[in-house]
Amino acid sequence: MKSTLKNNKNDPMHSKGWAYHMSPRCLAKTRSGSPCMSPRTKKPDGTYNSRCRMHGGAKGSGPKIGNSNALKTGEHTKVAIKWRESERRNIKEIHNFLNFVIATNDYLADQKNTVRRIIKKASAGSI
């Protein structure tokens, strides 16, 4: 059976400029543990990046030095986590103390009302 293309000029897989099989490979470790065999991406100057389009993140990638968008907040550092735990404990202690004060105040108010009732009865002459 004859090929429909008489010459390979229009066939991108066989043209001279297509060097897919000759290009350097990504070689990033995949989830299966084998190296990635996709070709590295090409830079505008004709050199190659270290990784393919799917893996990216090679050395030198990422934000420019001094980029304020790349700053970390420090919210999840060990020091910050410990500080939040200690603050939670302090808040619980304050909460327990305030509950104690309120309960004591209620108790004292009840005692005060009891004393007032007794004094009222005594002054009325019923005791």
Backbone as XML, in Angstrom:
<?xml version="1.0"?>
<chain id="A" units="angstrom">
  <residue number="1" name="MET">
    <atom name="N" x="0.851" y="-1.178" z="0.000"/>
    <atom name="CA" x="0.000" y="0.000" z="0.000"/>
    <atom name="C" x="0.894" y="1.237" z="0.000"/>
  </residue>
  <residue number="2" name="LYS">
    <atom name="N" x="0.595" y="2.159" z="-0.903"/>
    <atom name="CA" x="1.396" y="3.363" z="-1.039"/>
    <atom name="C" x="0.957" y="4.413" z="-0.030"/>
  </residue>
  <residue number="3" name="SER">
    <atom name="N" x="1.906" y="5.195" z="0.446"/>
    <atom name="CA" x="1.607" y="6.302" z="1.351"/>
    <atom name="C" x="0.914" y="7.403" z="0.565"/>
  </residue>
  <residue number="4" name="THR">
    <atom name="N" x="0.010" y="8.108" z="1.198"/>
    <atom name="CA" x="-0.667" y="9.207" z="0.516"/>
    <atom name="C" x="0.276" y="10.384" z="0.316"/>
  </residue>
  <residue number="5" name="LEU">
    <atom name="N" x="1.290" y="10.482" z="1.188"/>
    <atom name="CA" x="2.277" y="11.549" z="1.035"/>
    <atom name="C" x="3.449" y="11.017" z="0.219"/>
  </residue>
  <residue number="6" name="LYS">
    <atom name="N" x="3.720" y="11.656" z="-0.904"/>
    <atom name="CA" x="4.825" y="11.189" z="-1.737"/>
    <atom name="C" x="6.166" y="11.578" z="-1.149"/>
  </residue>
  <residue number="7" name="ASN">
    <atom name="N" x="6.216" y="12.730" z="-0.541"/>
    <atom name="CA" x="7.448" y="13.121" z="0.154"/>
    <atom name="C" x="7.083" y="13.505" z="1.582"/>
  </residue>
  <residue number="8" name="ASN">
    <atom name="N" x="8.060" y="13.592" z="2.420"/>
    <atom name="CA" x="7.803" y="13.837" z="3.839"/>
    <atom name="C" x="7.915" y="15.302" z="4.213"/>
  </residue>
  <residue number="9" name="LYS">
    <atom name="N" x="7.819" y="16.214" z="3.248"/>
    <atom name="CA" x="7.956" y="17.638" z="3.541"/>
    <atom name="C" x="6.854" y="18.131" z="4.486"/>
  </residue>
  <residue number="10" name="ASN">
    <atom name="N" x="5.647" y="17.674" z="4.300"/>
    <atom name="CA" x="4.518" y="18.162" z="5.086"/>
    <atom name="C" x="4.223" y="17.295" z="6.313"/>
  </residue>
  <residue number="11" name="ASP">
    <atom name="N" x="4.981" y="16.255" z="6.495"/>
    <atom name="CA" x="4.763" y="15.363" z="7.633"/>
    <atom name="C" x="5.642" y="15.828" z="8.798"/>
  </residue>
  <residue number="12" name="PRO">
    <atom name="N" x="5.029" y="16.411" z="9.859"/>
    <atom name="CA" x="5.845" y="16.969" z="10.948"/>
    <atom name="C" x="6.668" y="15.913" z="11.692"/>
  </residue>
  <residue number="13" name="MET">
    <atom name="N" x="6.272" y="14.676" z="11.662"/>
    <atom name="CA" x="7.025" y="13.649" z="12.377"/>
    <atom name="C" x="8.305" y="13.264" z="11.650"/>
  </residue>
  <residue number="14" name="HIS">
    <atom name="N" x="8.390" y="13.608" z="10.365"/>
    <atom name="CA" x="9.557" y="13.219" z="9.601"/>
    <atom name="C" x="10.301" y="14.394" z="8.978"/>
  </residue>
  <residue number="15" name="SER">
    <atom name="N" x="9.898" y="15.601" z="9.288"/>
    <atom name="CA" x="10.571" y="16.751" z="8.699"/>
    <atom name="C" x="11.934" y="16.948" z="9.360"/>
  </residue>
  <residue number="16" name="LYS">
    <atom name="N" x="12.819" y="17.682" z="8.703"/>
    <atom name="CA" x="14.177" y="17.884" z="9.217"/>
    <atom name="C" x="14.184" y="18.680" z="10.511"/>
  </residue>
  <residue number="17" name="GLY">
    <atom name="N" x="13.296" y="19.686" z="10.620"/>
    <atom name="CA" x="13.288" y="20.566" z="11.788"/>
    <atom name="C" x="12.729" y="19.902" z="13.041"/>
  </residue>
  <residue number="18" name="TRP">
    <atom name="N" x="12.135" y="18.759" z="12.904"/>
    <atom name="CA" x="11.496" y="18.114" z="14.051"/>
    <atom name="C" x="12.472" y="17.140" z="14.690"/>
  </residue>
  <residue number="19" name="ALA">
    <atom name="N" x="12.997" y="17.523" z="15.852"/>
    <atom name="CA" x="13.989" y="16.680" z="16.511"/>
    <atom name="C" x="13.468" y="16.209" z="17.864"/>
  </residue>
  <residue number="20" name="TYR">
    <atom name="N" x="12.214" y="15.829" z="17.879"/>
    <atom name="CA" x="11.594" y="15.397" z="19.144"/>
    <atom name="C" x="12.376" y="14.245" z="19.766"/>
  </residue>
  <residue number="21" name="HIS">
    <atom name="N" x="12.729" y="13.287" z="18.984"/>
    <atom name="CA" x="13.411" y="12.103" z="19.512"/>
    <atom name="C" x="14.851" y="12.405" z="19.916"/>
  </residue>
  <residue number="22" name="MET">
    <atom name="N" x="15.386" y="13.543" z="19.462"/>
    <atom name="CA" x="16.770" y="13.895" z="19.778"/>
    <atom name="C" x="16.870" y="14.906" z="20.928"/>
  </residue>
  <residue number="23" name="SER">
    <atom name="N" x="15.756" y="15.485" z="21.341"/>
    <atom name="CA" x="15.807" y="16.536" z="22.367"/>
    <atom name="C" x="16.106" y="15.932" z="23.735"/>
  </residue>
  <residue number="24" name="PRO">
    <atom name="N" x="16.761" y="16.715" z="24.609"/>
    <atom name="CA" x="17.062" y="16.215" z="25.951"/>
    <atom name="C" x="15.787" y="15.968" z="26.750"/>
  </residue>
  <residue number="25" name="ARG">
    <atom name="N" x="15.837" y="15.022" z="27.649"/>
    <atom name="CA" x="14.661" y="14.607" z="28.419"/>
    <atom name="C" x="14.610" y="15.285" z="29.784"/>
  </residue>
  <residue number="26" name="CYS">
    <atom name="N" x="13.419" y="15.348" z="30.335"/>
    <atom name="CA" x="13.160" y="15.978" z="31.631"/>
    <atom name="C" x="13.854" y="15.217" z="32.754"/>
  </residue>
  <residue number="27" name="LEU">
    <atom name="N" x="13.632" y="13.933" z="32.837"/>
    <atom name="CA" x="14.206" y="13.019" z="33.834"/>
    <atom name="C" x="13.786" y="13.313" z="35.276"/>
  </residue>
  <residue number="28" name="ALA">
    <atom name="N" x="12.687" y="14.060" z="35.448"/>
    <atom name="CA" x="12.153" y="14.252" z="36.804"/>
    <atom name="C" x="11.587" y="12.923" z="37.283"/>
  </residue>
  <residue number="29" name="LYS">
    <atom name="N" x="11.611" y="12.708" z="38.582"/>
    <atom name="CA" x="11.090" y="11.454" z="39.130"/>
    <atom name="C" x="9.562" y="11.507" z="39.102"/>
  </residue>
  <residue number="30" name="THR">
    <atom name="N" x="8.947" y="10.529" z="38.451"/>
    <atom name="CA" x="7.491" y="10.492" z="38.369"/>
    <atom name="C" x="6.920" y="9.767" z="39.586"/>
  </residue>
  <residue number="31" name="ARG">
    <atom name="N" x="5.595" y="9.730" z="39.678"/>
    <atom name="CA" x="4.965" y="9.060" z="40.825"/>
    <atom name="C" x="5.259" y="7.572" z="40.836"/>
  </residue>
  <residue number="32" name="SER">
    <atom name="N" x="5.475" y="7.009" z="39.664"/>
    <atom name="CA" x="5.794" y="5.576" z="39.612"/>
    <atom name="C" x="7.260" y="5.307" z="39.954"/>
  </residue>
  <residue number="33" name="GLY">
    <atom name="N" x="8.058" y="6.377" z="40.043"/>
    <atom name="CA" x="9.461" y="6.228" z="40.399"/>
    <atom name="C" x="10.393" y="6.221" z="39.206"/>
  </residue>
  <residue number="34" name="SER">
    <atom name="N" x="9.843" y="6.119" z="38.021"/>
    <atom name="CA" x="10.686" y="6.122" z="36.822"/>
    <atom name="C" x="10.925" y="7.568" z="36.367"/>
  </residue>
  <residue number="35" name="PRO">
    <atom name="N" x="11.973" y="7.814" z="35.593"/>
    <atom name="CA" x="12.229" y="9.178" z="35.132"/>
    <atom name="C" x="11.242" y="9.593" z="34.041"/>
  </residue>
  <residue number="36" name="CYS">
    <atom name="N" x="10.882" y="10.858" z="34.030"/>
    <atom name="CA" x="9.976" y="11.392" z="33.012"/>
    <atom name="C" x="10.728" y="11.452" z="31.686"/>
  </residue>
  <residue number="37" name="MET">
    <atom name="N" x="10.086" y="10.987" z="30.637"/>
    <atom name="CA" x="10.736" y="10.944" z="29.330"/>
    <atom name="C" x="10.219" y="12.035" z="28.386"/>
  </residue>
  <residue number="38" name="SER">
    <atom name="N" x="9.478" y="12.992" z="28.902"/>
    <atom name="CA" x="9.025" y="14.107" z="28.070"/>
    <atom name="C" x="10.216" y="15.010" z="27.759"/>
  </residue>
  <residue number="39" name="PRO">
    <atom name="N" x="10.188" y="15.686" z="26.615"/>
    <atom name="CA" x="11.316" y="16.560" z="26.295"/>
    <atom name="C" x="11.306" y="17.821" z="27.151"/>
  </residue>
  <residue number="40" name="ARG">
    <atom name="N" x="12.486" y="18.331" z="27.409"/>
    <atom name="CA" x="12.584" y="19.595" z="28.143"/>
    <atom name="C" x="12.013" y="20.718" z="27.290"/>
  </residue>
  <residue number="41" name="THR">
    <atom name="N" x="11.564" y="21.783" z="27.959"/>
    <atom name="CA" x="11.052" y="22.935" z="27.209"/>
    <atom name="C" x="12.219" y="23.773" z="26.721"/>
  </residue>
  <residue number="42" name="LYS">
    <atom name="N" x="11.983" y="24.440" z="25.618"/>
    <atom name="CA" x="13.040" y="25.252" z="25.014"/>
    <atom name="C" x="12.855" y="26.710" z="25.410"/>
  </residue>
  <residue number="43" name="LYS">
    <atom name="N" x="13.968" y="27.381" z="25.691"/>
    <atom name="CA" x="13.930" y="28.811" z="25.984"/>
    <atom name="C" x="13.961" y="29.576" z="24.664"/>
  </residue>
  <residue number="44" name="PRO">
    <atom name="N" x="13.599" y="30.859" z="24.701"/>
    <atom name="CA" x="13.636" y="31.644" z="23.463"/>
    <atom name="C" x="15.030" y="31.729" z="22.828"/>
  </residue>
  <residue number="45" name="ASP">
    <atom name="N" x="16.076" y="31.631" z="23.640"/>
    <atom name="CA" x="17.426" y="31.729" z="23.085"/>
    <atom name="C" x="17.906" y="30.404" z="22.484"/>
  </residue>
  <residue number="46" name="GLY">
    <atom name="N" x="17.083" y="29.377" z="22.532"/>
    <atom name="CA" x="17.429" y="28.104" z="21.915"/>
    <atom name="C" x="17.975" y="27.067" z="22.878"/>
  </residue>
  <residue number="47" name="THR">
    <atom name="N" x="18.299" y="27.473" z="24.105"/>
    <atom name="CA" x="18.775" y="26.512" z="25.102"/>
    <atom name="C" x="17.577" y="25.841" z="25.756"/>
  </residue>
  <residue number="48" name="TYR">
    <atom name="N" x="17.846" y="24.829" z="26.554"/>
    <atom name="CA" x="16.759" y="24.071" z="27.170"/>
    <atom name="C" x="16.656" y="24.344" z="28.665"/>
  </residue>
  <residue number="49" name="ASN">
    <atom name="N" x="15.420" y="24.328" z="29.167"/>
    <atom name="CA" x="15.185" y="24.374" z="30.615"/>
    <atom name="C" x="15.540" y="23.014" z="31.200"/>
  </residue>
  <residue number="50" name="SER">
    <atom name="N" x="15.531" y="22.912" z="32.535"/>
    <atom name="CA" x="15.884" y="21.647" z="33.178"/>
    <atom name="C" x="14.749" y="20.644" z="33.202"/>
  </residue>
  <residue number="51" name="ARG">
    <atom name="N" x="13.502" y="21.134" z="33.036"/>
    <atom name="CA" x="12.349" y="20.251" z="33.150"/>
    <atom name="C" x="11.385" y="20.435" z="31.992"/>
  </residue>
  <residue number="52" name="CYS">
    <atom name="N" x="10.455" y="19.490" z="31.886"/>
    <atom name="CA" x="9.439" y="19.557" z="30.837"/>
    <atom name="C" x="8.321" y="20.512" z="31.264"/>
  </residue>
  <residue number="53" name="ARG">
    <atom name="N" x="7.323" y="20.678" z="30.403"/>
    <atom name="CA" x="6.233" y="21.618" z="30.691"/>
    <atom name="C" x="5.371" y="21.152" z="31.854"/>
  </residue>
  <residue number="54" name="MET">
    <atom name="N" x="5.373" y="19.851" z="32.150"/>
    <atom name="CA" x="4.518" y="19.344" z="33.229"/>
    <atom name="C" x="5.214" y="19.403" z="34.589"/>
  </residue>
  <residue number="55" name="HIS">
    <atom name="N" x="6.538" y="19.309" z="34.598"/>
    <atom name="CA" x="7.234" y="19.266" z="35.875"/>
    <atom name="C" x="7.796" y="20.618" z="36.296"/>
  </residue>
  <residue number="56" name="GLY">
    <atom name="N" x="8.270" y="21.431" z="35.369"/>
    <atom name="CA" x="8.724" y="22.780" z="35.693"/>
    <atom name="C" x="9.521" y="22.835" z="36.984"/>
  </residue>
  <residue number="57" name="GLY">
    <atom name="N" x="9.463" y="23.942" z="37.682"/>
    <atom name="CA" x="10.047" y="24.068" z="39.014"/>
    <atom name="C" x="11.499" y="23.702" z="39.125"/>
  </residue>
  <residue number="58" name="ALA">
    <atom name="N" x="12.282" y="23.920" z="38.096"/>
    <atom name="CA" x="13.705" y="23.591" z="38.158"/>
    <atom name="C" x="14.455" y="24.660" z="38.950"/>
  </residue>
  <residue number="59" name="LYS">
    <atom name="N" x="15.729" y="24.447" z="39.186"/>
    <atom name="CA" x="16.543" y="25.426" z="39.901"/>
    <atom name="C" x="16.475" y="26.740" z="39.152"/>
  </residue>
  <residue number="60" name="GLY">
    <atom name="N" x="16.348" y="27.808" z="39.916"/>
    <atom name="CA" x="16.285" y="29.126" z="39.286"/>
    <atom name="C" x="14.878" y="29.569" z="38.963"/>
  </residue>
  <residue number="61" name="SER">
    <atom name="N" x="13.908" y="28.683" z="39.101"/>
    <atom name="CA" x="12.536" y="29.109" z="38.845"/>
    <atom name="C" x="11.975" y="29.682" z="40.143"/>
  </residue>
  <residue number="62" name="GLY">
    <atom name="N" x="10.821" y="30.242" z="40.074"/>
    <atom name="CA" x="10.206" y="30.805" z="41.261"/>
    <atom name="C" x="10.301" y="32.322" z="41.254"/>
  </residue>
  <residue number="63" name="PRO">
    <atom name="N" x="9.911" y="32.962" z="42.350"/>
    <atom name="CA" x="9.861" y="34.416" z="42.389"/>
    <atom name="C" x="11.256" y="35.032" z="42.403"/>
  </residue>
  <residue number="64" name="LYS">
    <atom name="N" x="11.341" y="36.263" z="41.946"/>
    <atom name="CA" x="12.598" y="37.003" z="41.978"/>
    <atom name="C" x="12.954" y="37.313" z="43.431"/>
  </residue>
  <residue number="65" name="ILE">
    <atom name="N" x="14.218" y="37.490" z="43.703"/>
    <atom name="CA" x="14.662" y="37.814" z="45.066"/>
    <atom name="C" x="14.079" y="39.166" z="45.446"/>
  </residue>
  <residue number="66" name="GLY">
    <atom name="N" x="13.525" y="39.240" z="46.639"/>
    <atom name="CA" x="12.917" y="40.481" z="47.096"/>
    <atom name="C" x="11.468" y="40.626" z="46.705"/>
  </residue>
  <residue number="67" name="ASN">
    <atom name="N" x="10.881" y="39.605" z="46.119"/>
    <atom name="CA" x="9.486" y="39.662" z="45.704"/>
    <atom name="C" x="8.597" y="39.558" z="46.941"/>
  </residue>
  <residue number="68" name="SER">
    <atom name="N" x="7.829" y="40.599" z="47.194"/>
    <atom name="CA" x="7.000" y="40.617" z="48.406"/>
    <atom name="C" x="5.852" y="39.618" z="48.314"/>
  </residue>
  <residue number="69" name="ASN">
    <atom name="N" x="5.488" y="39.187" z="47.092"/>
    <atom name="CA" x="4.413" y="38.199" z="46.945"/>
    <atom name="C" x="4.863" y="36.815" z="47.379"/>
  </residue>
  <residue number="70" name="ALA">
    <atom name="N" x="6.170" y="36.609" z="47.495"/>
    <atom name="CA" x="6.680" y="35.294" z="47.856"/>
    <atom name="C" x="6.971" y="35.173" z="49.344"/>
  </residue>
  <residue number="71" name="LEU">
    <atom name="N" x="6.702" y="36.219" z="50.117"/>
    <atom name="CA" x="7.004" y="36.187" z="51.551"/>
    <atom name="C" x="6.096" y="35.204" z="52.269"/>
  </residue>
  <residue number="72" name="LYS">
    <atom name="N" x="6.633" y="34.512" z="53.240"/>
    <atom name="CA" x="5.858" y="33.584" z="54.056"/>
    <atom name="C" x="5.336" y="34.342" z="55.273"/>
  </residue>
  <residue number="73" name="THR">
    <atom name="N" x="4.198" y="33.940" z="55.780"/>
    <atom name="CA" x="3.600" y="34.647" z="56.908"/>
    <atom name="C" x="4.174" y="34.206" z="58.241"/>
  </residue>
  <residue number="74" name="GLY">
    <atom name="N" x="4.698" y="32.998" z="58.319"/>
    <atom name="CA" x="5.201" y="32.486" z="59.584"/>
    <atom name="C" x="4.088" y="31.965" z="60.476"/>
  </residue>
  <residue number="75" name="GLU">
    <atom name="N" x="2.899" y="31.850" z="59.946"/>
    <atom name="CA" x="1.741" y="31.432" z="60.726"/>
    <atom name="C" x="1.827" y="29.979" z="61.168"/>
  </residue>
  <residue number="76" name="HIS">
    <atom name="N" x="2.558" y="29.162" z="60.434"/>
    <atom name="CA" x="2.604" y="27.737" z="60.734"/>
    <atom name="C" x="3.963" y="27.285" z="61.261"/>
  </residue>
  <residue number="77" name="THR">
    <atom name="N" x="4.768" y="28.213" z="61.765"/>
    <atom name="CA" x="6.049" y="27.821" z="62.344"/>
    <atom name="C" x="5.807" y="27.213" z="63.714"/>
  </residue>
  <residue number="78" name="LYS">
    <atom name="N" x="6.783" y="26.471" z="64.223"/>
    <atom name="CA" x="6.633" y="25.830" z="65.526"/>
    <atom name="C" x="6.408" y="26.868" z="66.624"/>
  </residue>
  <residue number="79" name="VAL">
    <atom name="N" x="7.127" y="27.980" z="66.521"/>
    <atom name="CA" x="7.000" y="29.038" z="67.533"/>
    <atom name="C" x="5.580" y="29.601" z="67.535"/>
  </residue>
  <residue number="80" name="ALA">
    <atom name="N" x="5.039" y="29.866" z="66.351"/>
    <atom name="CA" x="3.697" y="30.440" z="66.259"/>
    <atom name="C" x="2.645" y="29.454" z="66.777"/>
  </residue>
  <residue number="81" name="ILE">
    <atom name="N" x="2.808" y="28.187" z="66.465"/>
    <atom name="CA" x="1.854" y="27.167" z="66.923"/>
    <atom name="C" x="1.896" y="27.053" z="68.436"/>
  </residue>
  <residue number="82" name="LYS">
    <atom name="N" x="3.114" y="27.048" z="69.020"/>
    <atom name="CA" x="3.235" y="26.990" z="70.482"/>
    <atom name="C" x="2.606" y="28.207" z="71.135"/>
  </residue>
  <residue number="83" name="TRP">
    <atom name="N" x="2.848" y="29.381" z="70.532"/>
    <atom name="CA" x="2.295" y="30.611" z="71.087"/>
    <atom name="C" x="0.769" y="30.554" z="71.100"/>
  </residue>
  <residue number="84" name="ARG">
    <atom name="N" x="0.157" y="30.078" z="69.985"/>
    <atom name="CA" x="-1.305" y="29.981" z="69.934"/>
    <atom name="C" x="-1.838" y="28.990" z="70.959"/>
  </residue>
  <residue number="85" name="GLU">
    <atom name="N" x="-1.123" y="27.872" z="71.165"/>
    <atom name="CA" x="-1.551" y="26.902" z="72.174"/>
    <atom name="C" x="-1.525" y="27.523" z="73.563"/>
  </residue>
  <residue number="86" name="SER">
    <atom name="N" x="-0.461" y="28.266" z="73.876"/>
    <atom name="CA" x="-0.369" y="28.890" z="75.195"/>
    <atom name="C" x="-1.460" y="29.946" z="75.362"/>
  </residue>
  <residue number="87" name="GLU">
    <atom name="N" x="-1.765" y="30.680" z="74.290"/>
    <atom name="CA" x="-2.841" y="31.677" z="74.371"/>
    <atom name="C" x="-4.191" y="31.003" z="74.614"/>
  </residue>
  <residue number="88" name="ARG">
    <atom name="N" x="-4.414" y="29.864" z="73.943"/>
    <atom name="CA" x="-5.660" y="29.123" z="74.171"/>
    <atom name="C" x="-5.779" y="28.685" z="75.625"/>
  </residue>
  <residue number="89" name="ARG">
    <atom name="N" x="-4.664" y="28.180" z="76.183"/>
    <atom name="CA" x="-4.667" y="27.777" z="77.596"/>
    <atom name="C" x="-4.977" y="28.969" z="78.499"/>
  </residue>
  <residue number="90" name="ASN">
    <atom name="N" x="-4.357" y="30.118" z="78.209"/>
    <atom name="CA" x="-4.604" y="31.319" z="79.021"/>
    <atom name="C" x="-6.066" y="31.739" z="78.944"/>
  </residue>
  <residue number="91" name="ILE">
    <atom name="N" x="-6.618" y="31.683" z="77.750"/>
    <atom name="CA" x="-8.031" y="32.064" z="77.580"/>
    <atom name="C" x="-8.937" y="31.107" z="78.354"/>
  </residue>
  <residue number="92" name="LYS">
    <atom name="N" x="-8.620" y="29.802" z="78.324"/>
    <atom name="CA" x="-9.417" y="28.831" z="79.098"/>
    <atom name="C" x="-9.333" y="29.121" z="80.593"/>
  </residue>
  <residue number="93" name="GLU">
    <atom name="N" x="-8.116" y="29.445" z="81.078"/>
    <atom name="CA" x="-7.951" y="29.768" z="82.503"/>
    <atom name="C" x="-8.758" y="31.000" z="82.874"/>
  </residue>
  <residue number="94" name="ILE">
    <atom name="N" x="-8.718" y="32.033" z="82.041"/>
    <atom name="CA" x="-9.497" y="33.251" z="82.300"/>
    <atom name="C" x="-10.990" y="32.929" z="82.288"/>
  </residue>
  <residue number="95" name="HIS">
    <atom name="N" x="-11.414" y="32.123" z="81.324"/>
    <atom name="CA" x="-12.817" y="31.731" z="81.227"/>
    <atom name="C" x="-13.260" y="30.981" z="82.488"/>
  </residue>
  <residue number="96" name="ASN">
    <atom name="N" x="-12.448" y="30.036" z="82.937"/>
    <atom name="CA" x="-12.769" y="29.284" z="84.159"/>
    <atom name="C" x="-12.812" y="30.206" z="85.377"/>
  </residue>
  <residue number="97" name="PHE">
    <atom name="N" x="-11.868" y="31.153" z="85.445"/>
    <atom name="CA" x="-11.848" y="32.090" z="86.575"/>
    <atom name="C" x="-13.100" y="32.956" z="86.574"/>
  </residue>
  <residue number="98" name="LEU">
    <atom name="N" x="-13.486" y="33.448" z="85.397"/>
    <atom name="CA" x="-14.689" y="34.283" z="85.320"/>
    <atom name="C" x="-15.939" y="33.486" z="85.685"/>
  </residue>
  <residue number="99" name="ASN">
    <atom name="N" x="-16.010" y="32.226" z="85.259"/>
    <atom name="CA" x="-17.143" y="31.379" z="85.661"/>
    <atom name="C" x="-17.173" y="31.193" z="87.169"/>
  </residue>
  <residue number="100" name="PHE">
    <atom name="N" x="-15.986" y="31.034" z="87.765"/>
    <atom name="CA" x="-15.902" y="30.897" z="89.217"/>
    <atom name="C" x="-16.394" y="32.171" z="89.902"/>
  </residue>
  <residue number="101" name="VAL">
    <atom name="N" x="-15.953" y="33.317" z="89.387"/>
    <atom name="CA" x="-16.361" y="34.597" z="89.983"/>
    <atom name="C" x="-17.871" y="34.783" z="89.861"/>
  </residue>
  <residue number="102" name="ILE">
    <atom name="N" x="-18.418" y="34.447" z="88.713"/>
    <atom name="CA" x="-19.867" y="34.590" z="88.514"/>
    <atom name="C" x="-20.626" y="33.650" z="89.442"/>
  </residue>
  <residue number="103" name="ALA">
    <atom name="N" x="-20.156" y="32.407" z="89.556"/>
    <atom name="CA" x="-20.820" y="31.445" z="90.441"/>
    <atom name="C" x="-20.722" y="31.910" z="91.890"/>
  </residue>
  <residue number="104" name="THR">
    <atom name="N" x="-19.564" y="32.422" z="92.276"/>
    <atom name="CA" x="-19.380" y="32.918" z="93.652"/>
    <atom name="C" x="-20.284" y="34.113" z="93.898"/>
  </residue>
  <residue number="105" name="ASN">
    <atom name="N" x="-20.354" y="35.000" z="92.906"/>
    <atom name="CA" x="-21.199" y="36.184" z="93.042"/>
    <atom name="C" x="-22.663" y="35.779" z="93.180"/>
  </residue>
  <residue number="106" name="ASP">
    <atom name="N" x="-23.098" y="34.790" z="92.376"/>
    <atom name="CA" x="-24.479" y="34.298" z="92.486"/>
    <atom name="C" x="-24.724" y="33.695" z="93.867"/>
  </residue>
  <residue number="107" name="TYR">
    <atom name="N" x="-23.738" y="32.919" z="94.347"/>
    <atom name="CA" x="-23.861" y="32.295" z="95.666"/>
    <atom name="C" x="-23.972" y="33.378" z="96.751"/>
  </residue>
  <residue number="108" name="LEU">
    <atom name="N" x="-23.091" y="34.387" z="96.642"/>
    <atom name="CA" x="-23.119" y="35.463" z="97.634"/>
    <atom name="C" x="-24.421" y="36.259" z="97.565"/>
  </residue>
  <residue number="109" name="ALA">
    <atom name="N" x="-24.926" y="36.450" z="96.332"/>
    <atom name="CA" x="-26.199" y="37.165" z="96.189"/>
    <atom name="C" x="-27.319" y="36.362" z="96.838"/>
  </residue>
  <residue number="110" name="ASP">
    <atom name="N" x="-27.307" y="35.035" z="96.650"/>
    <atom name="CA" x="-28.307" y="34.191" z="97.302"/>
    <atom name="C" x="-28.186" y="34.285" z="98.816"/>
  </residue>
  <residue number="111" name="GLN">
    <atom name="N" x="-26.953" y="34.252" z="99.317"/>
    <atom name="CA" x="-26.744" y="34.354" z="100.766"/>
    <atom name="C" x="-27.228" y="35.705" z="101.286"/>
  </residue>
  <residue number="112" name="LYS">
    <atom name="N" x="-26.950" y="36.747" z="100.505"/>
    <atom name="CA" x="-27.360" y="38.093" z="100.893"/>
    <atom name="C" x="-28.888" y="38.179" z="100.975"/>
  </residue>
  <residue number="113" name="ASN">
    <atom name="N" x="-29.557" y="37.586" z="99.957"/>
    <atom name="CA" x="-31.027" y="37.594" z="99.954"/>
    <atom name="C" x="-31.575" y="36.794" z="101.137"/>
  </residue>
  <residue number="114" name="THR">
    <atom name="N" x="-30.912" y="35.677" z="101.457"/>
    <atom name="CA" x="-31.343" y="34.864" z="102.605"/>
    <atom name="C" x="-31.217" y="35.671" z="103.895"/>
  </residue>
  <residue number="115" name="VAL">
    <atom name="N" x="-30.103" y="36.358" z="104.057"/>
    <atom name="CA" x="-29.890" y="37.189" z="105.256"/>
    <atom name="C" x="-30.934" y="38.290" z="105.316"/>
  </residue>
  <residue number="116" name="ARG">
    <atom name="N" x="-31.228" y="38.931" z="104.178"/>
    <atom name="CA" x="-32.234" y="39.994" z="104.157"/>
    <atom name="C" x="-33.611" y="39.462" z="104.574"/>
  </residue>
  <residue number="117" name="ARG">
    <atom name="N" x="-33.955" y="38.242" z="104.064"/>
    <atom name="CA" x="-35.231" y="37.643" z="104.437"/>
    <atom name="C" x="-35.297" y="37.393" z="105.948"/>
  </residue>
  <residue number="118" name="ILE">
    <atom name="N" x="-34.188" y="36.880" z="106.474"/>
    <atom name="CA" x="-34.155" y="36.590" z="107.917"/>
    <atom name="C" x="-34.303" y="37.879" z="108.715"/>
  </residue>
  <residue number="119" name="ILE">
    <atom name="N" x="-33.586" y="38.937" z="108.286"/>
    <atom name="CA" x="-33.662" y="40.218" z="108.987"/>
    <atom name="C" x="-35.073" y="40.784" z="108.870"/>
  </residue>
  <residue number="120" name="LYS">
    <atom name="N" x="-35.709" y="40.642" z="107.712"/>
    <atom name="CA" x="-37.050" y="41.165" z="107.506"/>
    <atom name="C" x="-38.034" y="40.429" z="108.421"/>
  </residue>
  <residue number="121" name="LYS">
    <atom name="N" x="-37.877" y="39.112" z="108.513"/>
    <atom name="CA" x="-38.746" y="38.343" z="109.396"/>
    <atom name="C" x="-38.542" y="38.730" z="110.849"/>
  </residue>
  <residue number="122" name="ALA">
    <atom name="N" x="-37.274" y="38.951" z="111.208"/>
    <atom name="CA" x="-36.946" y="39.310" z="112.593"/>
    <atom name="C" x="-37.526" y="40.671" z="112.945"/>
  </residue>
  <residue number="123" name="SER">
    <atom name="N" x="-37.445" y="41.590" z="112.017"/>
    <atom name="CA" x="-37.971" y="42.946" z="112.282"/>
    <atom name="C" x="-39.489" y="42.951" z="112.279"/>
  </residue>
  <residue number="124" name="ALA">
    <atom name="N" x="-40.090" y="41.989" z="111.585"/>
    <atom name="CA" x="-41.549" y="41.897" z="111.577"/>
    <atom name="C" x="-42.066" y="41.241" z="112.850"/>
  </residue>
  <residue number="125" name="GLY">
    <atom name="N" x="-41.155" y="40.608" z="113.592"/>
    <atom name="CA" x="-41.523" y="39.986" z="114.835"/>
    <atom name="C" x="-42.002" y="38.570" z="114.714"/>
  </residue>
  <residue number="126" name="SER">
    <atom name="N" x="-41.765" y="37.951" z="113.530"/>
    <atom name="CA" x="-42.224" y="36.567" z="113.357"/>
    <atom name="C" x="-41.212" y="35.572" z="113.902"/>
  </residue>
  <residue number="127" name="ILE">
    <atom name="N" x="-40.007" y="35.992" z="114.185"/>
    <atom name="CA" x="-39.032" y="35.044" z="114.724"/>
    <atom name="C" x="-39.028" y="35.099" z="116.225"/>
  </residue>
</chain>
